[in-house]
Amino acid sequence: MTVPVVVALLVIIQFSLRDVRDLAPLPSLGQRTLPVLDVDTPAVTPEVEAACTSLITTLPLRLDGRPSRPVRSTLPTGYAWGEDPTVLRCGVPRPPAYLIGVSTLAISEVEWFFQTATSGTTYTAVDRGIYIEVSVPSSADGGAALAVLGPLIVTAFPYVAPTPG
């Protein structure tokens, strides 16, 4: 078995376990392993959890040159890459600032609401019926990350007209 296949199997096994708080970090496979990152995942319905878990299993092991890293969360609906992490959380609530008339941007067929801060930018996919948040640190290229993640989101979730507050 080749290394990519082994890594993919480890990721699938890791996210198929029900209680992700007890997960061990992925083995290093010859590369430096980043420490486990605590990711706050909101409570979701079983249907949303299943849909988000399906998306999580398709995510790349590297994003914009940053390796994936193990996460600890209450549900398998979060994922992270890099030491200064880019974090994806699936099934988050609609952002309170996502209101009628605010600006959004379209990247790779996904409509993203975005909020900037000194630490980085948080993008939320608002046109999939399930909100998917990607927090990108200022040290990373948000556009590059969204260009890679967009097609995976489009494949996992059908388009649903956005509903700002």
OpenMM code with the backbone's topology and positions (N, CA, C; nanometers):
from openmm import Vec3, app, unit

residues = "MET THR VAL PRO VAL VAL VAL ALA LEU LEU VAL ILE ILE GLN PHE SER LEU ARG ASP VAL ARG ASP LEU ALA PRO LEU PRO SER LEU GLY GLN ARG THR LEU PRO VAL LEU ASP VAL ASP THR PRO ALA VAL THR PRO GLU VAL GLU ALA ALA CYS THR SER LEU ILE THR THR LEU PRO LEU ARG LEU ASP GLY ARG PRO SER ARG PRO VAL ARG SER THR LEU PRO THR GLY TYR ALA TRP GLY GLU ASP PRO THR VAL LEU ARG CYS GLY VAL PRO ARG PRO PRO ALA TYR LEU ILE GLY VAL SER THR LEU ALA ILE SER GLU VAL GLU TRP PHE PHE GLN THR ALA THR SER GLY THR THR TYR THR ALA VAL ASP ARG GLY ILE TYR ILE GLU VAL SER VAL PRO SER SER ALA ASP GLY GLY ALA ALA LEU ALA VAL LEU GLY PRO LEU ILE VAL THR ALA PHE PRO TYR VAL ALA PRO THR PRO GLY".split()
positions = [
    Vec3(0.0838, -0.1181, 0.0000),
    Vec3(0.0000, 0.0000, 0.0000),
    Vec3(0.0884, 0.1246, 0.0000),
    Vec3(0.0502, 0.2217, -0.0747),
    Vec3(0.1292, 0.3435, -0.0811),
    Vec3(0.0925, 0.4367, 0.0346),
    Vec3(0.1825, 0.5296, 0.0615),
    Vec3(0.1636, 0.6232, 0.1728),
    Vec3(0.0337, 0.7030, 0.1589),
    Vec3(-0.0004, 0.7598, 0.0407),
    Vec3(-0.1257, 0.8357, 0.0318),
    Vec3(-0.2496, 0.7515, 0.0649),
    Vec3(-0.2496, 0.6256, 0.0230),
    Vec3(-0.3630, 0.5383, 0.0524),
    Vec3(-0.3718, 0.5129, 0.2027),
    Vec3(-0.2599, 0.4900, 0.2675),
    Vec3(-0.2583, 0.4677, 0.4121),
    Vec3(-0.3089, 0.5910, 0.4846),
    Vec3(-0.2624, 0.7075, 0.4445),
    Vec3(-0.3061, 0.8319, 0.5082),
    Vec3(-0.4557, 0.8510, 0.4881),
    Vec3(-0.5046, 0.8281, 0.3667),
    Vec3(-0.6472, 0.8436, 0.3395),
    Vec3(-0.7291, 0.7493, 0.4268),
    Vec3(-0.6843, 0.6254, 0.4391),
    Vec3(-0.7548, 0.5301, 0.5246),
    Vec3(-0.7541, 0.5745, 0.6699),
    Vec3(-0.6427, 0.6274, 0.7168),
    Vec3(-0.6364, 0.6760, 0.8549),
    Vec3(-0.7333, 0.7915, 0.8783),
    Vec3(-0.7433, 0.8808, 0.7818),
    Vec3(-0.8362, 0.9940, 0.7942),
    Vec3(-0.9801, 0.9437, 0.7959),
    Vec3(-1.0132, 0.8517, 0.7056),
    Vec3(-1.1494, 0.7976, 0.7013),
    Vec3(-1.1815, 0.7273, 0.8318),
    Vec3(-1.0902, 0.6467, 0.8814),
    Vec3(-1.1124, 0.5774, 1.0083),
    Vec3(-1.1275, 0.6782, 1.1211),
    Vec3(-1.0415, 0.7797, 1.1209),
    Vec3(-1.0463, 0.8797, 1.2272),
    Vec3(-1.1830, 0.9471, 1.2325),
    Vec3(-1.2384, 0.9857, 1.1177),
    Vec3(-1.3635, 1.0595, 1.1171),
    Vec3(-1.4864, 0.9702, 1.1187),
    Vec3(-1.4687, 0.8392, 1.1058),
    Vec3(-1.5837, 0.7510, 1.1125),
    Vec3(-1.6143, 0.7095, 1.2563),
    Vec3(-1.5237, 0.7364, 1.3472),
    Vec3(-1.5478, 0.7045, 1.4872),
    Vec3(-1.6487, 0.8022, 1.5453),
    Vec3(-1.7371, 0.7548, 1.6314),
    Vec3(-1.8445, 0.8380, 1.6860),
    Vec3(-1.7934, 0.9408, 1.7868),
    Vec3(-1.7071, 0.9020, 1.8802),
    Vec3(-1.6620, 0.9939, 1.9845),
    Vec3(-1.5227, 1.0438, 1.9499),
    Vec3(-1.5169, 1.1569, 1.8787),
    Vec3(-1.3895, 1.2060, 1.8287),
    Vec3(-1.3010, 1.2646, 1.9376),
    Vec3(-1.3509, 1.2783, 2.0602),
    Vec3(-1.2663, 1.3296, 2.1677),
    Vec3(-1.1575, 1.2293, 2.2053),
    Vec3(-1.1787, 1.1029, 2.1741),
    Vec3(-1.0831, 0.9991, 2.2119),
    Vec3(-0.9851, 0.9655, 2.1000),
    Vec3(-0.9830, 1.0431, 1.9938),
    Vec3(-0.8959, 1.0121, 1.8813),
    Vec3(-0.7506, 1.0429, 1.9122),
    Vec3(-0.6655, 0.9589, 1.8626),
    Vec3(-0.5219, 0.9852, 1.8712),
    Vec3(-0.4817, 1.0628, 1.7470),
    Vec3(-0.3764, 1.1427, 1.7558),
    Vec3(-0.3312, 1.2141, 1.6360),
    Vec3(-0.2892, 1.1161, 1.5273),
    Vec3(-0.2978, 1.1607, 1.4024),
    Vec3(-0.2516, 1.0786, 1.2915),
    Vec3(-0.1014, 1.0556, 1.3031),
    Vec3(-0.0521, 0.9387, 1.2609),
    Vec3(0.0924, 0.9171, 1.2640),
    Vec3(0.1624, 1.0092, 1.1654),
    Vec3(0.2896, 1.0347, 1.1895),
    Vec3(0.3613, 1.1346, 1.1115),
    Vec3(0.3982, 1.0892, 0.9708),
    Vec3(0.4165, 0.9615, 0.9468),
    Vec3(0.4562, 0.9100, 0.8164),
    Vec3(0.5756, 0.9859, 0.7599),
    Vec3(0.6743, 1.0117, 0.8447),
    Vec3(0.7974, 1.0738, 0.8006),
    Vec3(0.7950, 1.2253, 0.7982),
    Vec3(0.6870, 1.2867, 0.8374),
    Vec3(0.6829, 1.4328, 0.8417),
    Vec3(0.6483, 1.4786, 0.9824),
    Vec3(0.6819, 1.6007, 1.0114),
    Vec3(0.6547, 1.6552, 1.1433),
    Vec3(0.5038, 1.6600, 1.1659),
    Vec3(0.4595, 1.6074, 1.2786),
    Vec3(0.3184, 1.6077, 1.3116),
    Vec3(0.2845, 1.7328, 1.3908),
    Vec3(0.1823, 1.8021, 1.3475),
    Vec3(0.1356, 1.9193, 1.4199),
    Vec3(0.0539, 1.8738, 1.5404),
    Vec3(0.0510, 1.9535, 1.6468),
    Vec3(-0.0261, 1.9139, 1.7649),
    Vec3(-0.1761, 1.9146, 1.7364),
    Vec3(-0.2483, 1.8420, 1.8191),
    Vec3(-0.3932, 1.8359, 1.8080),
    Vec3(-0.4504, 1.9757, 1.8323),
    Vec3(-0.5469, 2.0139, 1.7510),
    Vec3(-0.6111, 2.1442, 1.7625),
    Vec3(-0.7540, 2.1243, 1.8114),
    Vec3(-0.7922, 2.1941, 1.9173),
    Vec3(-0.9307, 2.1907, 1.9637),
    Vec3(-1.0154, 2.2754, 1.8706),
    Vec3(-1.1214, 2.2168, 1.8159),
    Vec3(-1.2121, 2.2865, 1.7255),
    Vec3(-1.3522, 2.2781, 1.7838),
    Vec3(-1.4125, 2.3931, 1.8062),
    Vec3(-1.5476, 2.4001, 1.8597),
    Vec3(-1.6461, 2.3697, 1.7479),
    Vec3(-1.7180, 2.2595, 1.7608),
    Vec3(-1.8176, 2.2233, 1.6604),
    Vec3(-1.9556, 2.2335, 1.7238),
    Vec3(-2.0482, 2.3022, 1.6572),
    Vec3(-2.1815, 2.3185, 1.7139),
    Vec3(-2.2627, 2.1896, 1.7060),
    Vec3(-2.3609, 2.1789, 1.7933),
    Vec3(-2.4533, 2.0660, 1.7887),
    Vec3(-2.5339, 2.0750, 1.6592),
    Vec3(-2.5512, 1.9624, 1.5944),
    Vec3(-2.6264, 1.9576, 1.4692),
    Vec3(-2.7175, 1.8355, 1.4704),
    Vec3(-2.8106, 1.8311, 1.3783),
    Vec3(-2.8983, 1.7154, 1.3646),
    Vec3(-2.8172, 1.5973, 1.3099),
    Vec3(-2.8653, 1.4767, 1.3284),
    Vec3(-2.7940, 1.3610, 1.2707),
    Vec3(-2.7785, 1.3713, 1.1190),
    Vec3(-2.8766, 1.4293, 1.0496),
    Vec3(-2.8686, 1.4432, 0.9044),
    Vec3(-2.7568, 1.5397, 0.8650),
    Vec3(-2.7472, 1.6520, 0.9362),
    Vec3(-2.6411, 1.7488, 0.9071),
    Vec3(-2.5053, 1.6879, 0.9422),
    Vec3(-2.4973, 1.6175, 1.0535),
    Vec3(-2.3712, 1.5523, 1.0910),
    Vec3(-2.3270, 1.4548, 0.9823),
    Vec3(-2.4195, 1.3747, 0.9312),
    Vec3(-2.3847, 1.2776, 0.8267),
    Vec3(-2.3368, 1.3488, 0.7001),
    Vec3(-2.4066, 1.4553, 0.6601),
    Vec3(-2.3674, 1.5296, 0.5398),
    Vec3(-2.2308, 1.5951, 0.5592),
    Vec3(-2.2089, 1.6551, 0.6759),
    Vec3(-2.0811, 1.7210, 0.7021),
    Vec3(-1.9672, 1.6195, 0.7111),
    Vec3(-1.9929, 1.5063, 0.7739),
    Vec3(-1.8907, 1.4025, 0.7842),
    Vec3(-1.8523, 1.3530, 0.6450),
    Vec3(-1.9506, 1.3431, 0.5575),
    Vec3(-1.9222, 1.3028, 0.4198),
    Vec3(-1.8303, 1.4043, 0.3521),
    Vec3(-1.8557, 1.5331, 0.3726),
    Vec3(-1.7680, 1.6365, 0.3175),
    Vec3(-1.6283, 1.6249, 0.3767),
    Vec3(-1.6193, 1.6094, 0.5075),
    Vec3(-1.4897, 1.6036, 0.5765),
    Vec3(-1.4021, 1.4929, 0.5182),
    Vec3(-1.4615, 1.3800, 0.4840),
    Vec3(-1.3819, 1.2680, 0.4321),
    Vec3(-1.3262, 1.2943, 0.2932),
    Vec3(-1.3743, 1.3992, 0.2247),
    Vec3(-1.3232, 1.4306, 0.0902),
    Vec3(-1.2177, 1.5410, 0.0922),
    Vec3(-1.1931, 1.6009, 0.2078),
    Vec3(-1.1021, 1.7149, 0.2139),
    Vec3(-0.9576, 1.6728, 0.1870),
    Vec3(-0.8806, 1.7614, 0.1265),
    Vec3(-0.7416, 1.7268, 0.0928),
    Vec3(-0.6516, 1.7213, 0.2160),
    Vec3(-0.5463, 1.6417, 0.2072),
    Vec3(-0.4498, 1.6319, 0.3163),
    Vec3(-0.3593, 1.7544, 0.3217),
    Vec3(-0.3525, 1.8307, 0.2132),
    Vec3(-0.2777, 1.9577, 0.2096),
    Vec3(-0.3692, 2.0627, 0.1484),
    Vec3(-0.3653, 2.1818, 0.2051),
    Vec3(-0.4440, 2.2929, 0.1540),
    Vec3(-0.3539, 2.4140, 0.1450),
    Vec3(-0.3357, 2.4665, 0.0263),
    Vec3(-0.2476, 2.5809, 0.0034),
    Vec3(-0.1086, 2.5558, 0.0632),
    Vec3(-0.0594, 2.4333, 0.0463),
    Vec3(0.0735, 2.3974, 0.0953),
    Vec3(0.0806, 2.3641, 0.2435),
    Vec3(-0.0313, 2.3703, 0.3128),
    Vec3(-0.0341, 2.3438, 0.4575),
    Vec3(-0.0855, 2.2020, 0.4832),
    Vec3(-0.0144, 2.1252, 0.5656),
    Vec3(-0.0589, 1.9877, 0.5928),
    Vec3(-0.1792, 1.9859, 0.6862),
    Vec3(-0.2616, 1.8829, 0.6702),
    Vec3(-0.3735, 1.8673, 0.7627),
    Vec3(-0.3173, 1.8372, 0.9011),
    Vec3(-0.3987, 1.8619, 1.0008),
    Vec3(-0.3554, 1.8355, 1.1374),
    Vec3(-0.4715, 1.7741, 1.2135),
    Vec3(-0.4407, 1.6950, 1.3133),
    Vec3(-0.5491, 1.6318, 1.3896),
    Vec3(-0.6282, 1.7362, 1.4684),
    Vec3(-0.7595, 1.7121, 1.4771),
    Vec3(-0.8451, 1.7998, 1.5554),
    Vec3(-0.9167, 1.7189, 1.6627),
    Vec3(-0.9506, 1.7894, 1.7693),
    Vec3(-1.0313, 1.7299, 1.8762),
    Vec3(-1.1582, 1.8133, 1.8823),
    Vec3(-1.2732, 1.7457, 1.8656),
    Vec3(-1.4007, 1.8150, 1.8669),
    Vec3(-1.5094, 1.7189, 1.9144),
    Vec3(-1.6240, 1.7758, 1.9479),
    Vec3(-1.7331, 1.6910, 1.9953),
    Vec3(-1.8006, 1.6150, 1.8825),
    Vec3(-1.7908, 1.6658, 1.7606),
    Vec3(-1.8475, 1.6000, 1.6424),
    Vec3(-1.7432, 1.5984, 1.5308),
    Vec3(-1.7536, 1.5030, 1.4377),
    Vec3(-1.6563, 1.4969, 1.3274),
    Vec3(-1.6903, 1.5939, 1.2149),
    Vec3(-1.7161, 1.7198, 1.2507),
    Vec3(-1.7572, 1.8193, 1.1517),
    Vec3(-1.6566, 1.9337, 1.1407),
    Vec3(-1.5358, 1.9121, 1.1897),
    Vec3(-1.4312, 2.0130, 1.1806),
    Vec3(-1.3050, 1.9526, 1.1222),
    Vec3(-1.2229, 2.0383, 1.0617),
    Vec3(-1.0978, 1.9941, 0.9991),
    Vec3(-1.0030, 2.1125, 1.0008),
    Vec3(-0.8722, 2.0867, 1.0007),
    Vec3(-0.7753, 2.1972, 1.0049),
    Vec3(-0.6495, 2.1621, 0.9264),
    Vec3(-0.5839, 2.2691, 0.8804),
    Vec3(-0.4571, 2.2574, 0.8084),
    Vec3(-0.3609, 2.3623, 0.8617),
    Vec3(-0.2358, 2.3242, 0.8776),
    Vec3(-0.1285, 2.4193, 0.9056),
    Vec3(-0.1075, 2.4519, 1.0514),
    Vec3(0.0149, 2.5010, 1.0780),
    Vec3(0.0517, 2.5386, 1.2144),
    Vec3(-0.0266, 2.6615, 1.2604),
    Vec3(-0.0325, 2.7631, 1.1765),
    Vec3(-0.1213, 2.8778, 1.1977),
    Vec3(-0.2473, 2.8365, 1.1215),
    Vec3(-0.3432, 2.7717, 1.1883),
    Vec3(-0.4396, 2.6881, 1.1166),
    Vec3(-0.5466, 2.7602, 1.0363),
    Vec3(-0.5754, 2.6992, 0.9225),
    Vec3(-0.6979, 2.7242, 0.8489),
    Vec3(-0.7945, 2.6190, 0.9014),
    Vec3(-0.9132, 2.6612, 0.9457),
    Vec3(-1.0071, 2.5693, 1.0101),
    Vec3(-1.1392, 2.5702, 0.9355),
    Vec3(-1.1888, 2.4520, 0.9014),
    Vec3(-1.3196, 2.4352, 0.8409),
    Vec3(-1.4126, 2.3772, 0.9461),
    Vec3(-1.5309, 2.4377, 0.9590),
    Vec3(-1.6363, 2.3858, 1.0474),
    Vec3(-1.7639, 2.3774, 0.9662),
    Vec3(-1.8253, 2.2616, 0.9656),
    Vec3(-1.9455, 2.2378, 0.8864),
    Vec3(-2.0661, 2.2310, 0.9801),
    Vec3(-2.1761, 2.2916, 0.9378),
    Vec3(-2.2976, 2.2887, 1.0182),
    Vec3(-2.3066, 2.4014, 1.1198),
    Vec3(-2.2335, 2.5094, 1.0942),
    Vec3(-2.2377, 2.6236, 1.1855),
    Vec3(-2.3683, 2.7004, 1.1638),
    Vec3(-2.4089, 2.7833, 1.2614),
    Vec3(-2.5277, 2.8667, 1.2399),
    Vec3(-2.4998, 2.9784, 1.1387),
    Vec3(-2.6062, 3.0356, 1.0838),
    Vec3(-2.5915, 3.1499, 0.9936),
    Vec3(-2.5214, 3.2616, 1.0701),
    Vec3(-2.4193, 3.3238, 1.0118),
    Vec3(-2.3501, 3.4330, 1.0811),
    Vec3(-2.4475, 3.5480, 1.1105),
    Vec3(-2.4464, 3.6008, 1.2322),
    Vec3(-2.5384, 3.7105, 1.2660),
    Vec3(-2.5227, 3.8326, 1.1760),
    Vec3(-2.4029, 3.8578, 1.1255),
    Vec3(-2.3789, 3.9739, 1.0400),
    Vec3(-2.4188, 3.9497, 0.8944),
    Vec3(-2.4617, 3.8296, 0.8615),
    Vec3(-2.5045, 3.7996, 0.7244),
    Vec3(-2.6480, 3.8503, 0.7069),
    Vec3(-2.6599, 3.9739, 0.6626),
    Vec3(-2.7881, 4.0420, 0.6505),
    Vec3(-2.8135, 4.0808, 0.5058),
    Vec3(-2.9385, 4.1100, 0.4739),
    Vec3(-2.9744, 4.1538, 0.3393),
    Vec3(-2.8906, 4.2761, 0.3033),
    Vec3(-2.8311, 4.2721, 0.1862),
    Vec3(-2.7532, 4.3845, 0.1362),
    Vec3(-2.6036, 4.3766, 0.1623),
    Vec3(-2.5575, 4.2794, 0.2418),
    Vec3(-2.4131, 4.2696, 0.2661),
    Vec3(-2.3448, 4.2093, 0.1442),
    Vec3(-2.2166, 4.2375, 0.1316),
    Vec3(-2.1392, 4.1854, 0.0197),
    Vec3(-2.1053, 4.0385, 0.0406),
    Vec3(-2.1077, 3.9651, -0.0679),
    Vec3(-2.0597, 3.8267, -0.0710),
    Vec3(-1.9693, 3.8153, -0.1929),
    Vec3(-1.9010, 3.7036, -0.2025),
    Vec3(-1.8208, 3.6794, -0.3215),
    Vec3(-1.8386, 3.5359, -0.3650),
    Vec3(-1.8252, 3.5135, -0.4946),
    Vec3(-1.8394, 3.3799, -0.5508),
    Vec3(-1.7023, 3.3290, -0.5914),
    Vec3(-1.6664, 3.2147, -0.5367),
    Vec3(-1.5413, 3.1483, -0.5725),
    Vec3(-1.5734, 3.0011, -0.5935),
    Vec3(-1.5366, 2.9487, -0.7070),
    Vec3(-1.5580, 2.8080, -0.7413),
    Vec3(-1.7025, 2.7646, -0.7197),
    Vec3(-1.7947, 2.8478, -0.7695),
    Vec3(-1.9381, 2.8186, -0.7679),
    Vec3(-2.0003, 2.8137, -0.6283),
    Vec3(-1.9358, 2.8722, -0.5311),
    Vec3(-1.9905, 2.8816, -0.3956),
    Vec3(-1.9975, 3.0291, -0.3588),
    Vec3(-2.1106, 3.0696, -0.2993),
    Vec3(-2.1255, 3.2076, -0.2531),
    Vec3(-2.0781, 3.2151, -0.1083),
    Vec3(-1.9821, 3.3038, -0.0848),
    Vec3(-1.9191, 3.3165, 0.0468),
    Vec3(-1.9496, 3.4528, 0.1092),
    Vec3(-1.9976, 3.4512, 0.2310),
    Vec3(-2.0055, 3.5713, 0.3136),
    Vec3(-1.8730, 3.5776, 0.3880),
    Vec3(-1.8165, 3.6958, 0.4041),
    Vec3(-1.6850, 3.7022, 0.4690),
    Vec3(-1.6798, 3.8137, 0.5719),
    Vec3(-1.6024, 3.7873, 0.6768),
    Vec3(-1.5774, 3.8842, 0.7826),
    Vec3(-1.4281, 3.8854, 0.8094),
    Vec3(-1.3684, 4.0058, 0.8025),
    Vec3(-1.2250, 4.0161, 0.8247),
    Vec3(-1.1961, 4.0638, 0.9669),
    Vec3(-1.0822, 4.0208, 1.0176),
    Vec3(-1.0316, 4.0611, 1.1487),
    Vec3(-0.8803, 4.0704, 1.1354),
    Vec3(-0.8134, 4.1204, 1.2367),
    Vec3(-0.6682, 4.1320, 1.2293),
    Vec3(-0.6018, 3.9952, 1.2191),
    Vec3(-0.6642, 3.8925, 1.2760),
    Vec3(-0.6050, 3.7585, 1.2739),
    Vec3(-0.6283, 3.6849, 1.1426),
    Vec3(-0.7245, 3.7309, 1.0623),
    Vec3(-0.7536, 3.6636, 0.9367),
    Vec3(-0.8958, 3.6903, 0.8913),
    Vec3(-0.9456, 3.6043, 0.8055),
    Vec3(-1.0802, 3.6208, 0.7499),
    Vec3(-1.1592, 3.4923, 0.7697),
    Vec3(-1.2846, 3.5089, 0.8078),
    Vec3(-1.3752, 3.3949, 0.8184),
    Vec3(-1.4726, 3.4033, 0.7026),
    Vec3(-1.4757, 3.2979, 0.6228),
    Vec3(-1.5647, 3.2858, 0.5087),
    Vec3(-1.6717, 3.1834, 0.5438),
    Vec3(-1.7959, 3.2118, 0.5083),
    Vec3(-1.9038, 3.1160, 0.5326),
    Vec3(-1.9779, 3.0923, 0.4025),
    Vec3(-1.9854, 2.9657, 0.3611),
    Vec3(-2.0634, 2.9291, 0.2428),
    Vec3(-2.2105, 2.9444, 0.2804),
    Vec3(-2.2824, 3.0280, 0.2048),
    Vec3(-2.4196, 3.0616, 0.2414),
    Vec3(-2.5236, 3.0097, 0.1417),
    Vec3(-2.4802, 2.9316, 0.0443),
    Vec3(-2.5735, 2.8873, -0.0596),
    Vec3(-2.5839, 2.7357, -0.0713),
    Vec3(-2.5704, 2.6676, 0.0417),
    Vec3(-2.5744, 2.5215, 0.0376),
    Vec3(-2.6777, 2.4605, 0.1317),
    Vec3(-2.7546, 2.5398, 0.2020),
    Vec3(-2.8528, 2.4860, 0.2961),
    Vec3(-2.7919, 2.4497, 0.4295),
    Vec3(-2.6644, 2.4220, 0.4310),
    Vec3(-2.5853, 2.3981, 0.5518),
    Vec3(-2.4709, 2.4982, 0.5455),
    Vec3(-2.4532, 2.5746, 0.6513),
    Vec3(-2.3466, 2.6750, 0.6520),
    Vec3(-2.2132, 2.6079, 0.6815),
    Vec3(-2.1129, 2.6421, 0.5998),
    Vec3(-1.9785, 2.5866, 0.6134),
    Vec3(-1.8840, 2.7042, 0.6313),
    Vec3(-1.8144, 2.7049, 0.7427),
    Vec3(-1.7255, 2.8157, 0.7776),
    Vec3(-1.5805, 2.7752, 0.7569),
    Vec3(-1.5043, 2.8643, 0.6949),
    Vec3(-1.3616, 2.8437, 0.6756),
    Vec3(-1.2898, 2.9660, 0.7317),
    Vec3(-1.2180, 2.9471, 0.8401),
    Vec3(-1.1418, 3.0562, 0.9021),
    Vec3(-0.9979, 3.0470, 0.8525),
    Vec3(-0.9547, 3.1517, 0.7839),
    Vec3(-0.8231, 3.1526, 0.7214),
    Vec3(-0.7376, 3.2582, 0.7916),
    Vec3(-0.6211, 3.2192, 0.8458),
    Vec3(-0.5366, 3.3181, 0.9123),
    Vec3(-0.4794, 3.4165, 0.8109),
    Vec3(-0.4376, 3.5315, 0.8599),
    Vec3(-0.3818, 3.6329, 0.7693),
    Vec3(-0.2536, 3.5849, 0.7015),
    Vec3(-0.1911, 3.4798, 0.7542),
    Vec3(-0.0690, 3.4255, 0.6946),
    Vec3(-0.0970, 3.3318, 0.5765),
    Vec3(-0.2241, 3.3056, 0.5465),
    Vec3(-0.2602, 3.2127, 0.4391),
    Vec3(-0.3379, 3.2860, 0.3303),
    Vec3(-0.3509, 3.2227, 0.2158),
    Vec3(-0.4228, 3.2769, 0.1008),
    Vec3(-0.5654, 3.2226, 0.1015),
    Vec3(-0.6602, 3.3044, 0.1466),
    Vec3(-0.7992, 3.2613, 0.1535),
    Vec3(-0.8560, 3.2243, 0.0184),
    Vec3(-0.8242, 3.3014, -0.0843),
    Vec3(-0.8751, 3.2711, -0.2181),
    Vec3(-0.8301, 3.1351, -0.2674),
    Vec3(-0.7042, 3.1016, -0.2428),
    Vec3(-0.6522, 2.9705, -0.2851),
    Vec3(-0.7225, 2.8585, -0.2098),
    Vec3(-0.7449, 2.8766, -0.0804),
    Vec3(-0.8128, 2.7741, -0.0002),
    Vec3(-0.9554, 2.7537, -0.0497),
    Vec3(-1.0276, 2.8626, -0.0728),
    Vec3(-1.1666, 2.8519, -0.1178),
    Vec3(-1.1764, 2.7939, -0.2586),
    Vec3(-1.0783, 2.8215, -0.3438),
    Vec3(-1.0776, 2.7652, -0.4786),
    Vec3(-1.0660, 2.6131, -0.4754),
    Vec3(-0.9941, 2.5603, -0.3783),
    Vec3(-0.9806, 2.4153, -0.3641),
    Vec3(-1.1046, 2.3568, -0.2970),
    Vec3(-1.1546, 2.4228, -0.1925),
    Vec3(-1.2673, 2.3696, -0.1156),
    Vec3(-1.4009, 2.3828, -0.1896),
    Vec3(-1.4159, 2.4869, -0.2711),
    Vec3(-1.5423, 2.5098, -0.3410),
    Vec3(-1.5950, 2.3905, -0.4183),
    Vec3(-1.5172, 2.3304, -0.5081),
    Vec3(-1.5681, 2.2156, -0.5836),
    Vec3(-1.6088, 2.0978, -0.4944),
    Vec3(-1.5396, 2.0784, -0.3832),
    Vec3(-1.5761, 1.9707, -0.2912),
    Vec3(-1.7103, 1.9995, -0.2246),
    Vec3(-1.7330, 2.1255, -0.1913),
    Vec3(-1.8603, 2.1667, -0.1308),
    Vec3(-1.9737, 2.1547, -0.2322),
    Vec3(-1.9496, 2.1968, -0.3561),
    Vec3(-2.0502, 2.1866, -0.4617),
    Vec3(-2.0901, 2.0406, -0.4836),
    Vec3(-1.9927, 1.9511, -0.4808),
    Vec3(-2.0207, 1.8086, -0.4995),
    Vec3(-2.0986, 1.7509, -0.3811),
    Vec3(-2.0669, 1.7957, -0.2604),
    Vec3(-2.1286, 1.7403, -0.1392),
    Vec3(-2.2684, 1.7936, -0.1101),
    Vec3(-2.2933, 1.9213, -0.1480),
    Vec3(-2.4189, 1.9863, -0.1114),
    Vec3(-2.4813, 2.0550, -0.2320),
    Vec3(-2.6104, 2.0347, -0.2547),
    Vec3(-2.6760, 2.1041, -0.3660),
    Vec3(-2.6920, 2.2530, -0.3348),
    Vec3(-2.7103, 2.3305, -0.4413),
    Vec3(-2.7333, 2.4737, -0.4264),
    Vec3(-2.8680, 2.4965, -0.3578),
    Vec3(-2.8704, 2.5913, -0.2643),
    Vec3(-2.9933, 2.6378, -0.2014),
    Vec3(-2.9830, 2.7900, -0.1987),
    Vec3(-3.0850, 2.8589, -0.2423),
    Vec3(-3.0813, 3.0050, -0.2467),
    Vec3(-3.0450, 3.0615, -0.1090),
    Vec3(-2.9489, 3.1524, -0.1042),
    Vec3(-2.9078, 3.2109, 0.0231),
    Vec3(-3.0233, 3.2858, 0.0919),
    Vec3(-3.0220, 3.2836, 0.2254),
    Vec3(-3.1252, 3.3518, 0.3029),
    Vec3(-3.0613, 3.4367, 0.4114),
    Vec3(-3.0168, 3.5572, 0.3726),
    Vec3(-2.9613, 3.6454, 0.4752),
    Vec3(-3.0701, 3.6868, 0.5740),
    Vec3(-3.0261, 3.7280, 0.6938),
    Vec3(-3.1208, 3.7674, 0.7986),
    Vec3(-3.1790, 3.9032, 0.7737),
] * unit.nanometer
topology = app.Topology()
chain = topology.addChain("A")
for resn in residues:
    res = topology.addResidue(resn, chain)
    for name in ("N", "CA", "C"):
        topology.addAtom(name, app.Element.getBySymbol(name[0]), res)
